[in-house]
Amino acid sequence: DNRLASAQNLIAERAWDGTPEQILEAPSVLIGTPSEIADQLIAHRARYGLSYIIASDTQLQSWLPVMRRLSNQ
């Protein structure tokens, strides 16, 4: 529900350096609702030229709403 708080928790859990804002900008971190994650992926494609993402087969069900949103772009 709160991307900033989730990023801060991730920093604490993994003992990462950086601010929550920096973590949310990282192309390897996706946090948020399906719409927010789809928007992040679109922004990462524009900024970094990313054209695909690999998801674990154990995570495919949770990726379905994101993929649906991306397919409508």
All heavy atoms as a GROMACS GRO file, in nm:
protein
  572
    1ASP      N    1   0.081  -0.121   0.000
    1ASP     CA    2   0.000   0.000   0.000
    1ASP      C    3   0.085   0.126   0.000
    1ASP      O    4   0.040   0.229  -0.047
    1ASP     CB    5  -0.093   0.001   0.120
    1ASP     CG    6  -0.201  -0.108   0.111
    1ASP    OD1    7  -0.232  -0.152   0.000
    1ASP    OD2    8  -0.251  -0.147   0.217
    2ASN      N    9   0.204   0.118   0.057
    2ASN     CA   10   0.290   0.236   0.067
    2ASN      C   11   0.427   0.202   0.010
    2ASN      O   12   0.508   0.135   0.075
    2ASN     CB   13   0.301   0.278   0.214
    2ASN     CG   14   0.378   0.405   0.233
    2ASN    OD1   15   0.473   0.434   0.158
    2ASN    ND2   16   0.341   0.481   0.333
    3ARG      N   17   0.453   0.247  -0.113
    3ARG     CA   18   0.578   0.213  -0.182
    3ARG      C   19   0.700   0.261  -0.104
    3ARG      O   20   0.800   0.191  -0.094
    3ARG     CB   21   0.579   0.273  -0.322
    3ARG     CG   22   0.478   0.213  -0.413
    3ARG     CD   23   0.482   0.271  -0.552
    3ARG     NE   24   0.602   0.225  -0.619
    3ARG     CZ   25   0.690   0.304  -0.680
    3ARG    NH1   26   0.670   0.432  -0.687
    3ARG    NH2   27   0.797   0.253  -0.738
    4LEU      N   28   0.693   0.382  -0.050
    4LEU     CA   29   0.806   0.439   0.021
    4LEU      C   30   0.840   0.356   0.146
    4LEU      O   31   0.956   0.323   0.171
    4LEU     CB   32   0.777   0.584   0.059
    4LEU     CG   33   0.895   0.675   0.080
    4LEU    CD1   34   0.987   0.678  -0.042
    4LEU    CD2   35   0.848   0.815   0.113
    5ALA      N   36   0.737   0.320   0.222
    5ALA     CA   37   0.759   0.238   0.342
    5ALA      C   38   0.811   0.100   0.305
    5ALA      O   39   0.898   0.045   0.373
    5ALA     CB   40   0.629   0.226   0.422
    6SER      N   41   0.759   0.043   0.196
    6SER     CA   42   0.806  -0.089   0.152
    6SER      C   43   0.953  -0.082   0.111
    6SER      O   44   1.031  -0.173   0.140
    6SER     CB   45   0.723  -0.139   0.036
    6SER     OG   46   0.591  -0.164   0.078
    7ALA      N   47   0.992   0.026   0.043
    7ALA     CA   48   1.132   0.042   0.004
    7ALA      C   49   1.220   0.058   0.128
    7ALA      O   50   1.329   0.001   0.135
    7ALA     CB   51   1.148   0.162  -0.088
    8GLN      N   52   1.171   0.132   0.225
    8GLN     CA   53   1.248   0.150   0.349
    8GLN      C   54   1.264   0.016   0.422
    8GLN      O   55   1.372  -0.014   0.473
    8GLN     CB   56   1.179   0.251   0.439
    8GLN     CG   57   1.267   0.302   0.548
    8GLN     CD   58   1.219   0.437   0.600
    8GLN    OE1   59   1.115   0.488   0.559
    8GLN    NE2   60   1.294   0.492   0.691
    9ASN      N   61   1.160  -0.064   0.424
    9ASN     CA   62   1.168  -0.196   0.487
    9ASN      C   63   1.268  -0.285   0.413
    9ASN      O   64   1.343  -0.360   0.476
    9ASN     CB   65   1.031  -0.264   0.489
    9ASN     CG   66   0.936  -0.200   0.587
    9ASN    OD1   67   0.978  -0.131   0.680
    9ASN    ND2   68   0.808  -0.218   0.565
   10LEU      N   69   1.269  -0.279   0.282
   10LEU     CA   70   1.363  -0.358   0.202
   10LEU      C   71   1.507  -0.317   0.233
   10LEU      O   72   1.595  -0.403   0.246
   10LEU     CB   73   1.332  -0.340   0.054
   10LEU     CG   74   1.404  -0.432  -0.044
   10LEU    CD1   75   1.372  -0.578  -0.015
   10LEU    CD2   76   1.364  -0.397  -0.186
   11ILE      N   77   1.531  -0.188   0.246
   11ILE     CA   78   1.664  -0.139   0.281
   11ILE      C   79   1.707  -0.196   0.416
   11ILE      O   80   1.820  -0.246   0.431
   11ILE     CB   81   1.665   0.015   0.285
   11ILE    CG1   82   1.653   0.072   0.144
   11ILE    CG2   83   1.791   0.067   0.353
   11ILE    CD1   84   1.627   0.222   0.141
   12ALA      N   85   1.616  -0.194   0.512
   12ALA     CA   86   1.649  -0.245   0.647
   12ALA      C   87   1.670  -0.396   0.645
   12ALA      O   88   1.766  -0.446   0.704
   12ALA     CB   89   1.538  -0.208   0.744
   13GLU      N   90   1.585  -0.470   0.575
   13GLU     CA   91   1.595  -0.616   0.569
   13GLU      C   92   1.725  -0.662   0.505
   13GLU      O   93   1.785  -0.761   0.546
   13GLU     CB   94   1.479  -0.675   0.489
   13GLU     CG   95   1.346  -0.669   0.558
   13GLU     CD   96   1.232  -0.708   0.466
   13GLU    OE1   97   1.257  -0.756   0.353
   13GLU    OE2   98   1.116  -0.690   0.507
   14ARG      N   99   1.768  -0.592   0.401
   14ARG     CA  100   1.886  -0.635   0.325
   14ARG      C  101   2.011  -0.555   0.356
   14ARG      O  102   2.114  -0.576   0.293
   14ARG     CB  103   1.854  -0.628   0.176
   14ARG     CG  104   1.738  -0.722   0.143
   14ARG     CD  105   1.720  -0.740   0.000
   14ARG     NE  106   1.608  -0.830  -0.024
   14ARG     CZ  107   1.561  -0.860  -0.141
   14ARG    NH1  108   1.617  -0.807  -0.248
   14ARG    NH2  109   1.460  -0.940  -0.155
   15ALA      N  110   2.000  -0.464   0.452
   15ALA     CA  111   2.113  -0.380   0.494
   15ALA      C  112   2.176  -0.308   0.374
   15ALA      O  113   2.297  -0.302   0.360
   15ALA     CB  114   2.217  -0.462   0.570
   16TRP      N  115   2.091  -0.253   0.288
   16TRP     CA  116   2.136  -0.179   0.171
   16TRP      C  117   2.166  -0.035   0.208
   16TRP      O  118   2.108   0.019   0.302
   16TRP     CB  119   2.031  -0.179   0.063
   16TRP     CG  120   2.015  -0.308  -0.012
   16TRP    CD1  121   2.097  -0.417  -0.006
   16TRP    CD2  122   1.911  -0.342  -0.103
   16TRP    NE1  123   2.050  -0.516  -0.089
   16TRP    CE2  124   1.937  -0.472  -0.149
   16TRP    CE3  125   1.801  -0.275  -0.150
   16TRP    CZ2  126   1.856  -0.536  -0.241
   16TRP    CZ3  127   1.718  -0.338  -0.242
   16TRP    CH2  128   1.747  -0.468  -0.287
   17ASP      N  129   2.252   0.026   0.132
   17ASP     CA  130   2.274   0.170   0.142
   17ASP      C  131   2.175   0.239   0.048
   17ASP      O  132   2.124   0.178  -0.044
   17ASP     CB  133   2.417   0.207   0.099
   17ASP     CG  134   2.521   0.158   0.198
   17ASP    OD1  135   2.490   0.153   0.318
   17ASP    OD2  136   2.632   0.124   0.154
   18GLY      N  137   2.153   0.365   0.072
   18GLY     CA  138   2.067   0.441  -0.017
   18GLY      C  139   1.936   0.480   0.048
   18GLY      O  140   1.901   0.432   0.155
   19THR      N  141   1.866   0.566  -0.023
   19THR     CA  142   1.737   0.614   0.026
   19THR      C  143   1.625   0.533  -0.037
   19THR      O  144   1.645   0.469  -0.140
   19THR     CB  145   1.718   0.762  -0.012
   19THR    OG1  146   1.708   0.771  -0.155
   19THR    CG2  147   1.834   0.849   0.038
   20PRO      N  148   1.507   0.538   0.023
   20PRO     CA  149   1.394   0.469  -0.040
   20PRO      C  150   1.368   0.517  -0.182
   20PRO      O  151   1.336   0.437  -0.270
   20PRO     CB  152   1.276   0.503   0.053
   20PRO     CG  153   1.340   0.527   0.186
   20PRO     CD  154   1.472   0.592   0.154
   21GLU      N  155   1.386   0.646  -0.206
   21GLU     CA  156   1.366   0.699  -0.341
   21GLU      C  157   1.464   0.638  -0.441
   21GLU      O  158   1.427   0.606  -0.553
   21GLU     CB  159   1.380   0.852  -0.340
   21GLU     CG  160   1.271   0.924  -0.263
   21GLU     CD  161   1.296   0.930  -0.112
   21GLU    OE1  162   1.403   0.888  -0.065
   21GLU    OE2  163   1.205   0.975  -0.041
   22GLN      N  164   1.590   0.620  -0.398
   22GLN     CA  165   1.689   0.558  -0.486
   22GLN      C  166   1.654   0.412  -0.513
   22GLN      O  167   1.669   0.364  -0.626
   22GLN     CB  168   1.828   0.567  -0.422
   22GLN     CG  169   1.885   0.706  -0.419
   22GLN     CD  170   2.011   0.714  -0.336
   22GLN    OE1  171   2.022   0.652  -0.230
   22GLN    NE2  172   2.108   0.791  -0.384
   23ILE      N  173   1.607   0.343  -0.413
   23ILE     CA  174   1.568   0.203  -0.429
   23ILE      C  175   1.451   0.192  -0.527
   23ILE      O  176   1.449   0.105  -0.614
   23ILE     CB  177   1.532   0.140  -0.293
   23ILE    CG1  178   1.654   0.138  -0.200
   23ILE    CG2  179   1.472   0.000  -0.310
   23ILE    CD1  180   1.775   0.064  -0.254
   24LEU      N  181   1.354   0.282  -0.516
   24LEU     CA  182   1.238   0.278  -0.604
   24LEU      C  183   1.275   0.309  -0.749
   24LEU      O  184   1.203   0.269  -0.841
   24LEU     CB  185   1.130   0.375  -0.555
   24LEU     CG  186   1.062   0.334  -0.425
   24LEU    CD1  187   0.972   0.445  -0.376
   24LEU    CD2  188   0.987   0.204  -0.440
   25GLU      N  189   1.386   0.377  -0.771
   25GLU     CA  190   1.432   0.408  -0.907
   25GLU      C  191   1.518   0.296  -0.966
   25GLU      O  192   1.541   0.294  -1.087
   25GLU     CB  193   1.513   0.538  -0.907
   25GLU     CG  194   1.428   0.661  -0.886
   25GLU     CD  195   1.330   0.684  -1.000
   25GLU    OE1  196   1.369   0.667  -1.117
   25GLU    OE2  197   1.214   0.717  -0.971
   26ALA      N  198   1.564   0.204  -0.883
   26ALA     CA  199   1.651   0.096  -0.930
   26ALA      C  200   1.574   0.004  -1.026
   26ALA      O  201   1.461  -0.034  -0.997
   26ALA     CB  202   1.704   0.015  -0.813
   27PRO      N  203   1.633  -0.031  -1.139
   27PRO     CA  204   1.562  -0.115  -1.235
   27PRO      C  205   1.540  -0.258  -1.187
   27PRO      O  206   1.458  -0.330  -1.243
   27PRO     CB  207   1.652  -0.112  -1.359
   27PRO     CG  208   1.786  -0.075  -1.310
   27PRO     CD  209   1.764   0.011  -1.188
   28SER      N  210   1.610  -0.299  -1.083
   28SER     CA  211   1.597  -0.437  -1.035
   28SER      C  212   1.498  -0.452  -0.920
   28SER      O  213   1.479  -0.562  -0.869
   28SER     CB  214   1.734  -0.489  -0.992
   28SER     OG  215   1.784  -0.407  -0.887
   29VAL      N  216   1.435  -0.342  -0.879
   29VAL     CA  217   1.340  -0.346  -0.768
   29VAL      C  218   1.204  -0.300  -0.818
   29VAL      O  219   1.191  -0.193  -0.876
   29VAL     CB  220   1.387  -0.254  -0.652
   29VAL    CG1  221   1.284  -0.253  -0.540
   29VAL    CG2  222   1.522  -0.299  -0.599
   30LEU      N  223   1.103  -0.382  -0.797
   30LEU     CA  224   0.967  -0.349  -0.838
   30LEU      C  225   0.877  -0.359  -0.716
   30LEU      O  226   0.861  -0.466  -0.659
   30LEU     CB  227   0.919  -0.443  -0.948
   30LEU     CG  228   1.001  -0.441  -1.076
   30LEU    CD1  229   0.964  -0.558  -1.165
   30LEU    CD2  230   0.982  -0.308  -1.148
   31ILE      N  231   0.820  -0.246  -0.676
   31ILE     CA  232   0.736  -0.239  -0.557
   31ILE      C  233   0.609  -0.164  -0.593
   31ILE      O  234   0.614  -0.058  -0.654
   31ILE     CB  235   0.807  -0.165  -0.442
   31ILE    CG1  236   0.932  -0.242  -0.396
   31ILE    CG2  237   0.713  -0.144  -0.324
   31ILE    CD1  238   1.015  -0.168  -0.293
   32GLY      N  239   0.494  -0.220  -0.555
   32GLY     CA  240   0.370  -0.147  -0.574
   32GLY      C  241   0.256  -0.235  -0.620
   32GLY      O  242   0.266  -0.358  -0.624
   33THR      N  243   0.149  -0.168  -0.657
   33THR     CA  244   0.032  -0.236  -0.712
   33THR      C  245   0.066  -0.283  -0.854
   33THR      O  246   0.165  -0.238  -0.912
   33THR     CB  247  -0.087  -0.139  -0.719
   33THR    OG1  248  -0.057  -0.035  -0.812
   33THR    CG2  249  -0.122  -0.081  -0.582
   34PRO      N  250  -0.017  -0.368  -0.912
   34PRO     CA  251   0.008  -0.408  -1.052
   34PRO      C  252   0.020  -0.287  -1.146
   34PRO      O  253   0.107  -0.285  -1.232
   34PRO     CB  254  -0.112  -0.496  -1.086
   34PRO     CG  255  -0.148  -0.559  -0.955
   34PRO     CD  256  -0.127  -0.450  -0.854
   35SER      N  257  -0.063  -0.186  -1.127
   35SER     CA  258  -0.054  -0.066  -1.211
   35SER      C  259   0.077   0.007  -1.190
   35SER      O  260   0.140   0.053  -1.286
   35SER     CB  261  -0.170   0.029  -1.181
   35SER     OG  262  -0.290  -0.024  -1.226
   36GLU      N  263   0.119   0.021  -1.064
   36GLU     CA  264   0.245   0.090  -1.034
   36GLU      C  265   0.364   0.013  -1.091
   36GLU      O  266   0.456   0.073  -1.145
   36GLU     CB  267   0.260   0.109  -0.884
   36GLU     CG  268   0.164   0.211  -0.826
   36GLU     CD  269   0.162   0.214  -0.675
   36GLU    OE1  270   0.186   0.109  -0.612
   36GLU    OE2  271   0.135   0.322  -0.620
   37ILE      N  272   0.360  -0.119  -1.079
   37ILE     CA  273   0.470  -0.199  -1.131
   37ILE      C  274   0.473  -0.192  -1.284
   37ILE      O  275   0.581  -0.179  -1.343
   37ILE     CB  276   0.461  -0.345  -1.080
   37ILE    CG1  277   0.491  -0.346  -0.930
   37ILE    CG2  278   0.556  -0.436  -1.156
   37ILE    CD1  279   0.469  -0.479  -0.862
   38ALA      N  280   0.357  -0.197  -1.347
   38ALA     CA  281   0.353  -0.183  -1.494
   38ALA      C  282   0.410  -0.048  -1.535
   38ALA      O  283   0.489  -0.039  -1.628
   38ALA     CB  284   0.210  -0.199  -1.544
   39ASP      N  285   0.373   0.057  -1.462
   39ASP     CA  286   0.428   0.191  -1.491
   39ASP      C  287   0.578   0.195  -1.471
   39ASP      O  288   0.650   0.256  -1.550
   39ASP     CB  289   0.361   0.296  -1.404
   39ASP     CG  290   0.216   0.322  -1.440
   39ASP    OD1  291   0.174   0.282  -1.551
   39ASP    OD2  292   0.144   0.383  -1.358
   40GLN      N  293   0.627   0.128  -1.365
   40GLN     CA  294   0.772   0.122  -1.342
   40GLN      C  295   0.842   0.053  -1.459
   40GLN      O  296   0.946   0.100  -1.505
   40GLN     CB  297   0.803   0.043  -1.214
   40GLN     CG  298   0.781   0.117  -1.085
   40GLN     CD  299   0.814   0.027  -0.968
   40GLN    OE1  300   0.728  -0.043  -0.917
   40GLN    NE2  301   0.938   0.028  -0.925
   41LEU      N  302   0.786  -0.057  -1.505
   41LEU     CA  303   0.848  -0.131  -1.615
   41LEU      C  304   0.850  -0.049  -1.744
   41LEU      O  305   0.949  -0.050  -1.818
   41LEU     CB  306   0.776  -0.264  -1.637
   41LEU     CG  307   0.799  -0.368  -1.526
   41LEU    CD1  308   0.704  -0.485  -1.543
   41LEU    CD2  309   0.943  -0.414  -1.525
   42ILE      N  310   0.743   0.024  -1.769
   42ILE     CA  311   0.738   0.110  -1.887
   42ILE      C  312   0.844   0.220  -1.876
   42ILE      O  313   0.915   0.250  -1.972
   42ILE     CB  314   0.597   0.168  -1.906
   42ILE    CG1  315   0.501   0.056  -1.945
   42ILE    CG2  316   0.596   0.281  -2.009
   42ILE    CD1  317   0.354   0.092  -1.933
   43ALA      N  318   0.855   0.279  -1.758
   43ALA     CA  319   0.957   0.383  -1.737
   43ALA      C  320   1.098   0.326  -1.750
   43ALA      O  321   1.186   0.389  -1.809
   43ALA     CB  322   0.938   0.448  -1.600
   44HIS      N  323   1.120   0.206  -1.698
   44HIS     CA  324   1.252   0.143  -1.709
   44HIS      C  325   1.285   0.110  -1.855
   44HIS      O  326   1.400   0.121  -1.897
   44HIS     CB  327   1.259   0.016  -1.625
   44HIS     CG  328   1.257   0.039  -1.477
   44HIS    ND1  329   1.294   0.157  -1.417
   44HIS    CD2  330   1.219  -0.042  -1.375
   44HIS    CE1  331   1.281   0.148  -1.287
   44HIS    NE2  332   1.236   0.027  -1.259
   45ARG      N  333   1.183   0.073  -1.932
   45ARG     CA  334   1.206   0.046  -2.074
   45ARG      C  335   1.251   0.174  -2.144
   45ARG      O  336   1.348   0.172  -2.221
   45ARG     CB  337   1.079  -0.008  -2.139
   45ARG     CG  338   1.097  -0.033  -2.288
   45ARG     CD  339   0.973  -0.088  -2.353
   45ARG     NE  340   0.862   0.003  -2.333
   45ARG     CZ  341   0.734  -0.033  -2.343
   45ARG    NH1  342   0.702  -0.157  -2.371
   45ARG    NH2  343   0.639   0.054  -2.325
   46ALA      N  344   1.185   0.284  -2.113
   46ALA     CA  345   1.221   0.412  -2.175
   46ALA      C  346   1.358   0.460  -2.129
   46ALA      O  347   1.438   0.510  -2.209
   46ALA     CB  348   1.116   0.517  -2.143
   47ARG      N  349   1.389   0.443  -2.002
   47ARG     CA  350   1.514   0.496  -1.946
   47ARG      C  351   1.634   0.408  -1.976
   47ARG      O  352   1.742   0.455  -2.009
   47ARG     CB  353   1.500   0.515  -1.796
   47ARG     CG  354   1.621   0.575  -1.731
   47ARG     CD  355   1.597   0.608  -1.588
   47ARG     NE  356   1.713   0.677  -1.532
   47ARG     CZ  357   1.721   0.714  -1.408
   47ARG    NH1  358   1.620   0.694  -1.324
   47ARG    NH2  359   1.829   0.774  -1.364
   48TYR      N  360   1.616   0.276  -1.959
   48TYR     CA  361   1.729   0.184  -1.969
   48TYR      C  362   1.727   0.096  -2.094
   48TYR      O  363   1.821   0.021  -2.119
   48TYR     CB  364   1.734   0.092  -1.846
   48TYR     CG  365   1.742   0.164  -1.715
   48TYR    CD1  366   1.633   0.169  -1.629
   48TYR    CD2  367   1.859   0.229  -1.676
   48TYR    CE1  368   1.639   0.235  -1.508
   48TYR    CE2  369   1.866   0.296  -1.555
   48TYR     CZ  370   1.756   0.299  -1.472
   48TYR     OH  371   1.763   0.365  -1.352
   49GLY      N  372   1.620   0.100  -2.169
   49GLY     CA  373   1.609   0.018  -2.289
   49GLY      C  374   1.574  -0.128  -2.259
   49GLY      O  375   1.594  -0.214  -2.345
   50LEU      N  376   1.523  -0.155  -2.140
   50LEU     CA  377   1.488  -0.293  -2.105
   50LEU      C  378   1.371  -0.339  -2.191
   50LEU      O  379   1.275  -0.266  -2.212
   50LEU     CB  380   1.450  -0.302  -1.958
   50LEU     CG  381   1.555  -0.256  -1.858
   50LEU    CD1  382   1.503  -0.270  -1.715
   50LEU    CD2  383   1.683  -0.336  -1.873
   51SER      N  384   1.379  -0.461  -2.240
   51SER     CA  385   1.273  -0.511  -2.327
   51SER      C  386   1.206  -0.638  -2.273
   51SER      O  387   1.108  -0.684  -2.330
   51SER     CB  388   1.327  -0.537  -2.467
   51SER     OG  389   1.432  -0.632  -2.462
   52TYR      N  390   1.259  -0.694  -2.167
   52TYR     CA  391   1.195  -0.811  -2.107
   52TYR      C  392   1.235  -0.821  -1.960
   52TYR      O  393   1.329  -0.758  -1.916
   52TYR     CB  394   1.229  -0.940  -2.181
   52TYR     CG  395   1.374  -0.982  -2.172
   52TYR    CD1  396   1.417  -1.069  -2.072
   52TYR    CD2  397   1.467  -0.936  -2.265
   52TYR    CE1  398   1.549  -1.107  -2.064
   52TYR    CE2  399   1.600  -0.974  -2.257
   52TYR     CZ  400   1.640  -1.060  -2.156
   52TYR     OH  401   1.772  -1.098  -2.149
   53ILE      N  402   1.157  -0.901  -1.888
   53ILE     CA  403   1.185  -0.926  -1.747
   53ILE      C  404   1.169  -1.075  -1.723
   53ILE      O  405   1.087  -1.141  -1.788
   53ILE     CB  406   1.092  -0.844  -1.656
   53ILE    CG1  407   1.134  -0.857  -1.511
   53ILE    CG2  408   0.947  -0.882  -1.674
   53ILE    CD1  409   1.075  -0.754  -1.419
   54ILE      N  410   1.247  -1.127  -1.634
   54ILE     CA  411   1.241  -1.269  -1.599
   54ILE      C  412   1.179  -1.280  -1.460
   54ILE      O  413   1.223  -1.213  -1.367
   54ILE     CB  414   1.381  -1.332  -1.599
   54ILE    CG1  415   1.441  -1.325  -1.739
   54ILE    CG2  416   1.374  -1.477  -1.549
   54ILE    CD1  417   1.585  -1.366  -1.746
   55ALA      N  418   1.077  -1.363  -1.450
   55ALA     CA  419   1.011  -1.385  -1.321
   55ALA      C  420   1.020  -1.533  -1.287
   55ALA      O  421   1.015  -1.619  -1.375
   55ALA     CB  422   0.865  -1.343  -1.329
   56SER      N  423   1.033  -1.560  -1.160
   56SER     CA  424   1.037  -1.698  -1.113
   56SER      C  425   0.903  -1.766  -1.142
   56SER      O  426   0.797  -1.703  -1.131
   56SER     CB  427   1.064  -1.699  -0.962
   56SER     OG  428   1.041  -1.827  -0.909
   57ASP      N  429   0.908  -1.892  -1.176
   57ASP     CA  430   0.783  -1.964  -1.202
   57ASP      C  431   0.695  -1.970  -1.078
   57ASP      O  432   0.574  -1.985  -1.089
   57ASP     CB  433   0.810  -2.103  -1.258
   57ASP     CG  434   0.894  -2.191  -1.168
   57ASP    OD1  435   0.951  -2.140  -1.070
   57ASP    OD2  436   0.904  -2.311  -1.197
   58THR      N  437   0.753  -1.955  -0.961
   58THR     CA  438   0.671  -1.954  -0.838
   58THR      C  439   0.597  -1.822  -0.821
   58THR      O  440   0.508  -1.812  -0.738
   58THR     CB  441   0.758  -1.980  -0.714
   58THR    OG1  442   0.855  -1.875  -0.702
   58THR    CG2  443   0.828  -2.115  -0.723
   59GLN      N  444   0.634  -1.721  -0.899
   59GLN     CA  445   0.573  -1.588  -0.890
   59GLN      C  446   0.478  -1.557  -1.005
   59GLN      O  447   0.422  -1.446  -1.010
   59GLN     CB  448   0.684  -1.481  -0.887
   59GLN     CG  449   0.778  -1.493  -0.770
   59GLN     CD  450   0.709  -1.462  -0.639
   59GLN    OE1  451   0.630  -1.369  -0.633
   59GLN    NE2  452   0.738  -1.538  -0.537
   60LEU      N  453   0.459  -1.648  -1.097
   60LEU     CA  454   0.382  -1.618  -1.218
   60LEU      C  455   0.239  -1.574  -1.188
   60LEU      O  456   0.188  -1.483  -1.252
   60LEU     CB  457   0.383  -1.738  -1.313
   60LEU     CG  458   0.518  -1.764  -1.380
   60LEU    CD1  459   0.507  -1.883  -1.474
   60LEU    CD2  460   0.569  -1.642  -1.452
   61GLN      N  461   0.174  -1.636  -1.093
   61GLN     CA  462   0.036  -1.596  -1.060
   61GLN      C  463   0.029  -1.450  -1.017
   61GLN      O  464  -0.062  -1.378  -1.056
   61GLN     CB  465  -0.022  -1.686  -0.951
   61GLN     CG  466  -0.067  -1.822  -0.999
   61GLN     CD  467  -0.174  -1.814  -1.105
   61GLN    OE1  468  -0.147  -1.846  -1.220
   61GLN    NE2  469  -0.294  -1.773  -1.071
   62SER      N  470   0.125  -1.405  -0.938
   62SER     CA  471   0.122  -1.266  -0.893
   62SER      C  472   0.157  -1.170  -1.005
   62SER      O  473   0.126  -1.051  -0.997
   62SER     CB  474   0.214  -1.248  -0.772
   62SER     OG  475   0.348  -1.276  -0.806
   63TRP      N  476   0.222  -1.218  -1.110
   63TRP     CA  477   0.258  -1.134  -1.224
   63TRP      C  478   0.145  -1.119  -1.325
   63TRP      O  479   0.149  -1.028  -1.409
   63TRP     CB  480   0.382  -1.191  -1.295
   63TRP     CG  481   0.508  -1.143  -1.233
   63TRP    CD1  482   0.582  -1.207  -1.138
   63TRP    CD2  483   0.574  -1.020  -1.258
   63TRP    NE1  484   0.690  -1.130  -1.104
   63TRP    CE2  485   0.687  -1.014  -1.177
   63TRP    CE3  486   0.548  -0.913  -1.343
   63TRP    CZ2  487   0.774  -0.907  -1.178
   63TRP    CZ3  488   0.635  -0.805  -1.344
   63TRP    CH2  489   0.746  -0.804  -1.261
   64LEU      N  490   0.045  -1.203  -1.321
   64LEU     CA  491  -0.063  -1.197  -1.420
   64LEU      C  492  -0.128  -1.058  -1.429
   64LEU      O  493  -0.146  -1.006  -1.541
   64LEU     CB  494  -0.168  -1.304  -1.393
   64LEU     CG  495  -0.129  -1.445  -1.435
   64LEU    CD1  496  -0.236  -1.544  -1.391
   64LEU    CD2  497  -0.105  -1.452  -1.583
   65PRO      N  498  -0.165  -0.993  -1.319
   65PRO     CA  499  -0.226  -0.860  -1.332
   65PRO      C  500  -0.132  -0.758  -1.396
   65PRO      O  501  -0.176  -0.671  -1.471
   65PRO     CB  502  -0.259  -0.821  -1.188
   65PRO     CG  503  -0.258  -0.947  -1.110
   65PRO     CD  504  -0.164  -1.039  -1.180
   66VAL      N  505  -0.002  -0.769  -1.368
   66VAL     CA  506   0.096  -0.678  -1.427
   66VAL      C  507   0.104  -0.703  -1.578
   66VAL      O  508   0.100  -0.609  -1.658
   66VAL     CB  509   0.235  -0.694  -1.362
   66VAL    CG1  510   0.338  -0.608  -1.431
   66VAL    CG2  511   0.228  -0.664  -1.213
   67MET      N  512   0.111  -0.830  -1.616
   67MET     CA  513   0.120  -0.863  -1.758
   67MET      C  514  -0.004  -0.819  -1.834
   67MET      O  515   0.005  -0.772  -1.948
   67MET     CB  516   0.146  -1.014  -1.775
   67MET     CG  517   0.285  -1.055  -1.728
   67MET     SD  518   0.325  -1.228  -1.761
   67MET     CE  519   0.220  -1.312  -1.645
   68ARG      N  520  -0.120  -0.832  -1.771
   68ARG     CA  521  -0.244  -0.786  -1.835
   68ARG      C  522  -0.238  -0.636  -1.862
   68ARG      O  523  -0.277  -0.588  -1.967
   68ARG     CB  524  -0.364  -0.821  -1.749
   68ARG     CG  525  -0.402  -0.966  -1.756
   68ARG     CD  526  -0.536  -0.992  -1.685
   68ARG     NE  527  -0.553  -1.134  -1.670
   68ARG     CZ  528  -0.544  -1.199  -1.554
   68ARG    NH1  529  -0.522  -1.134  -1.442
   68ARG    NH2  530  -0.559  -1.329  -1.549
   69ARG      N  531  -0.192  -0.561  -1.763
   69ARG     CA  532  -0.182  -0.415  -1.779
   69ARG      C  533  -0.081  -0.378  -1.888
   69ARG      O  534  -0.105  -0.288  -1.966
   69ARG     CB  535  -0.147  -0.350  -1.648
   69ARG     CG  536  -0.259  -0.360  -1.547
   69ARG     CD  537  -0.227  -0.285  -1.421
   69ARG     NE  538  -0.324  -0.311  -1.319
   69ARG     CZ  539  -0.446  -0.258  -1.312
   69ARG    NH1  540  -0.484  -0.173  -1.406
   69ARG    NH2  541  -0.528  -0.286  -1.214
   70LEU      N  542   0.030  -0.451  -1.893
   70LEU     CA  543   0.131  -0.422  -1.994
   70LEU      C  544   0.081  -0.457  -2.134
   70LEU      O  545   0.115  -0.390  -2.231
   70LEU     CB  546   0.260  -0.498  -1.964
   70LEU     CG  547   0.339  -0.447  -1.844
   70LEU    CD1  548   0.453  -0.542  -1.813
   70LEU    CD2  549   0.390  -0.306  -1.868
   71SER      N  550   0.001  -0.561  -2.145
   71SER     CA  551  -0.049  -0.600  -2.277
   71SER      C  552  -0.149  -0.499  -2.332
   71SER      O  553  -0.172  -0.496  -2.453
   71SER     CB  554  -0.111  -0.740  -2.272
   71SER     OG  555  -0.231  -0.738  -2.196
   72ASN      N  556  -0.204  -0.415  -2.247
   72ASN     CA  557  -0.297  -0.311  -2.291
   72ASN      C  558  -0.225  -0.182  -2.329
   72ASN      O  559  -0.288  -0.085  -2.366
   72ASN     CB  560  -0.399  -0.281  -2.182
   72ASN     CG  561  -0.494  -0.398  -2.161
   72ASN    OD1  562  -0.524  -0.470  -2.254
   72ASN    ND2  563  -0.539  -0.416  -2.040
   73GLN      N  564  -0.094  -0.178  -2.319
   73GLN     CA  565  -0.017  -0.056  -2.348
   73GLN      C  566   0.006  -0.042  -2.496
   73GLN      O  567   0.030  -0.124  -2.570
   73GLN     CB  568   0.116  -0.057  -2.275
   73GLN     CG  569   0.101  -0.052  -2.126
   73GLN     CD  570   0.037   0.076  -2.075
   73GLN    OE1  571   0.068   0.184  -2.121
   73GLN    NE2  572  -0.054   0.063  -1.982
   0.00000   0.00000   0.00000
